[in-house]
Amino acid sequence: MWELVVAAVACLVAAVLAVRLGRARRAFARALEERGWLLERERESAARSAVDDERARIARELHDIVSHNVSVMVVQTGAARRVLATEPGQAATALEAVEAAGRDTMTELRNLLGVLAPPADGDETADLSPQPSLSRLSPLIDRIAFAGLPVEVRVSGEPRPLPSGVDLTAYRIIQEALTNALKHGDGRQAEVTVRYSDRYLRVEVLNSGPSVLSGDAPAPSGETEEGRGLLGLRQRVAVFGGDLDARRRIGGGFRVRAKIPLERP
């Protein structure tokens, strides 16, 4: 008799424990789902913030480009007006400069108008320094090398003047990729390649590092590995109809590669 009572009590206790365990597991699963949802929301918010920041930066840089080109147009138009009657050759040269500046300005407006954003609050100070461009790449390379990362630069094709926005974007790609290599790489070496063709500008930045096959390199972590800078650059390159690829190399290190059309379709 007592054996039956003990067995019944044991079964009852086991059933209660099983019910509680099931509830605990379901609660744990719900907590994990909620945490995953929150993490996903945080990643989406960080990505949107990166895009918004880059759009604001593009807006400020576009303002500088347009202001410069309009100033050139005003000066050259005034010069052409003064010498139109006496020196028509010089007047024609000045008007050609006005035409070139106007075309450049319209190209930048057409490319970037859709992503304009108001400047950040409190950031009203104008930067009067020249806009970065591939022609000003040497000081950047020197700073990176001085900081401890040797950089080899290769240029193929015939270098030529580029649309201001494309020129600035190419510079930013190289700047961001070398800065990331300096901060997160092992400091061995980096290679920058700029290729000019009739229709495209190609930019590639490679840096050495541990191979992913050796197990020494950190595991990829998806979008977060790129960082906000590369997310913004991807948005910037897309404005011109180009594409940007950033990924870890199997042989070691990291690669950033961009292809930017020089003419809009």
C-alpha positions in Angstrom: 0.0 0.0 0.0 2.7 2.5 1.0 4.6 1.6 -2.1 1.7 2.6 -4.3 1.3 5.9 -2.4 5.0 6.7 -2.8 4.9 5.8 -6.5 1.9 8.0 -7.0 3.5 10.9 -5.2 6.7 10.4 -7.2 4.7 10.5 -10.4 2.9 13.6 -9.4 6.2 15.4 -8.5 7.7 14.3 -11.8 4.7 15.6 -13.7 4.8 19.0 -11.8 8.6 19.2 -12.5 8.0 18.4 -16.2 5.4 21.1 -16.5 7.6 23.6 -14.8 10.5 22.6 -16.9 8.4 23.0 -20.1 7.3 26.5 -19.0 10.9 27.5 -18.2 12.0 26.3 -21.6 9.3 28.2 -23.4 10.0 31.3 -21.3 13.7 31.0 -22.2 12.9 30.5 -25.9 10.7 33.7 -25.8 13.5 35.6 -24.1 16.0 34.5 -26.8 13.6 35.5 -29.6 13.0 38.9 -28.0 16.7 39.5 -27.5 17.3 38.5 -31.1 14.6 40.9 -32.3 16.2 43.7 -30.2 19.6 43.0 -31.6 18.3 43.0 -35.1 16.5 46.4 -34.5 19.8 47.8 -33.1 21.7 46.6 -36.2 19.1 48.2 -38.5 19.1 51.4 -36.5 23.0 51.5 -36.7 22.8 50.9 -40.5 20.2 53.7 -41.0 22.3 56.0 -38.8 25.4 55.3 -40.9 23.5 56.0 -44.1 22.0 59.3 -42.7 25.4 60.5 -41.6 26.9 59.8 -45.0 24.1 61.5 -46.7 24.6 64.6 -44.6 28.3 64.5 -45.4 27.6 64.2 -49.1 25.3 67.2 -48.9 28.0 69.3 -47.3 30.6 68.2 -49.9 28.1 68.8 -52.7 27.6 72.3 -51.4 31.4 72.9 -51.5 31.6 71.5 -55.1 28.7 73.6 -56.4 29.9 76.7 -54.7 33.3 76.4 -56.2 32.1 75.8 -59.7 29.6 78.6 -59.5 32.3 81.0 -58.3 34.5 79.9 -61.3 31.5 80.6 -63.7 30.9 84.0 -62.2 34.6 85.0 -62.5 35.1 83.6 -66.0 31.9 85.3 -67.2 33.0 88.6 -65.9 36.4 88.2 -67.6 34.7 87.3 -70.9 32.4 90.3 -70.7 35.4 92.7 -70.2 37.4 91.4 -73.2 34.6 90.3 -75.5 35.0 93.3 -77.8 38.8 93.7 -77.8 40.1 90.1 -77.4 37.4 87.6 -78.6 39.9 84.7 -78.3 40.3 85.1 -74.6 36.6 85.7 -74.2 36.0 82.3 -76.0 38.4 80.6 -73.6 36.7 82.0 -70.6 33.3 81.0 -71.9 34.6 77.4 -72.5 35.6 77.3 -68.8 32.2 78.5 -67.8 30.6 75.8 -69.9 32.8 73.1 -68.4 32.1 74.3 -64.9 28.4 74.4 -65.6 28.4 70.8 -67.0 30.3 69.6 -64.0 27.9 71.2 -61.6 24.9 69.8 -63.4 26.4 66.3 -63.3 26.9 66.5 -59.5 23.4 67.9 -58.9 21.9 65.1 -61.0 23.9 62.4 -59.3 23.5 63.5 -55.7 20.2 65.5 -55.5 18.3 62.4 -54.4 20.4 61.9 -51.3 20.7 65.4 -50.0 20.2 65.9 -46.3 20.4 69.0 -44.1 23.7 69.7 -42.3 24.2 68.5 -38.8 23.0 70.8 -36.1 25.8 73.0 -34.8 28.1 72.2 -37.7 28.0 75.5 -39.5 31.8 76.1 -39.8 32.9 76.0 -43.4 36.0 74.1 -44.3 38.0 76.2 -46.6 40.7 73.6 -47.3 40.7 72.0 -50.9 38.5 69.0 -51.4 40.3 65.7 -51.3 40.9 64.0 -54.6 43.2 61.4 -56.2 45.6 64.2 -57.1 46.1 64.7 -53.4 46.6 61.1 -52.6 50.3 61.3 -51.8 49.9 63.1 -48.4 47.4 60.5 -47.3 49.8 57.7 -48.3 52.6 59.4 -46.4 50.5 59.8 -43.3 49.5 56.1 -43.3 53.1 55.0 -43.9 54.4 57.2 -41.2 51.8 55.6 -38.8 53.3 52.2 -39.5 51.6 50.7 -42.6 53.7 50.6 -45.7 51.6 51.3 -48.8 52.3 50.6 -52.5 50.4 52.5 -55.1 49.8 51.4 -58.6 48.1 53.5 -61.3 47.1 51.9 -64.7 45.5 53.6 -67.6 45.8 57.3 -68.5 45.1 59.5 -65.5 42.7 62.4 -66.4 40.4 64.9 -64.7 37.4 63.2 -63.2 34.0 64.5 -62.2 34.4 66.1 -58.8 32.0 63.7 -57.0 33.7 60.6 -58.5 37.2 61.9 -57.6 36.2 62.6 -54.1 34.5 59.2 -53.7 37.5 57.4 -54.9 39.7 59.3 -52.4 37.3 58.4 -49.6 37.3 54.8 -50.5 41.1 54.6 -50.3 41.1 56.7 -47.1 38.6 54.5 -45.3 40.2 51.2 -46.4 43.7 52.3 -45.4 42.4 53.6 -42.1 40.7 50.3 -41.3 43.8 48.4 -42.3 45.9 50.5 -40.0 43.5 50.1 -37.1 42.5 46.5 -37.5 45.3 44.9 -39.5 48.7 43.5 -38.5 50.6 46.4 -40.1 52.4 44.3 -42.7 51.6 46.0 -46.0 48.8 47.5 -48.1 48.4 47.9 -51.8 46.3 50.6 -53.6 45.4 50.2 -57.3 43.7 52.8 -59.4 42.6 51.8 -62.9 41.4 54.4 -65.4 39.4 53.1 -68.4 37.1 54.8 -70.9 33.9 54.1 -69.0 34.9 53.2 -65.5 37.2 54.1 -62.6 38.2 51.1 -60.6 39.8 51.3 -57.1 41.1 48.4 -55.1 42.8 48.4 -51.7 44.4 45.2 -50.3 46.0 44.7 -47.0 47.9 41.6 -45.7 46.9 39.7 -42.6 46.4 36.2 -41.1 44.7 33.7 -43.4 41.2 32.7 -42.5 42.3 29.1 -43.1 44.9 29.2 -40.4 42.4 30.0 -37.7 44.3 33.1 -36.6 42.0 35.6 -38.2 38.9 36.7 -36.4 35.7 35.1 -37.7 33.6 37.3 -40.0 30.7 38.9 -38.3 28.5 40.0 -41.2 27.7 43.7 -41.8 29.2 44.8 -38.5 32.6 43.8 -39.8 32.5 46.5 -42.4 31.9 49.2 -40.0 29.8 52.4 -40.5 32.4 53.9 -42.8 32.2 51.2 -45.5 28.4 51.2 -45.2 28.4 54.9 -46.0 30.8 54.4 -48.9 28.6 51.7 -50.3 25.8 54.2 -50.3 28.0 56.9 -51.9 29.2 54.6 -54.7 25.6 53.5 -55.4 24.7 57.1 -56.1 26.9 57.1 -59.2 25.5 53.7 -60.3 28.6 51.8 -59.2 29.2 49.0 -56.7 31.6 48.4 -53.8 32.7 45.0 -52.4 34.5 44.7 -49.1 35.4 41.3 -47.7 38.1 39.2 -46.0 40.6 37.5 -48.3 41.0 33.8 -48.0 44.8 34.2 -48.3 44.8 36.7 -45.5 43.9 40.4 -44.9 41.0 42.4 -46.3 40.0 43.7 -49.8 38.0 46.7 -50.7 37.1 47.0 -54.4 34.9 49.6 -56.2 33.8 50.2 -59.8 32.5 53.6 -60.5 31.0 54.6 -63.9 32.4 57.8 -65.3 29.3 58.6 -67.3 25.7 58.2 -66.2 23.5 56.0 -68.4 
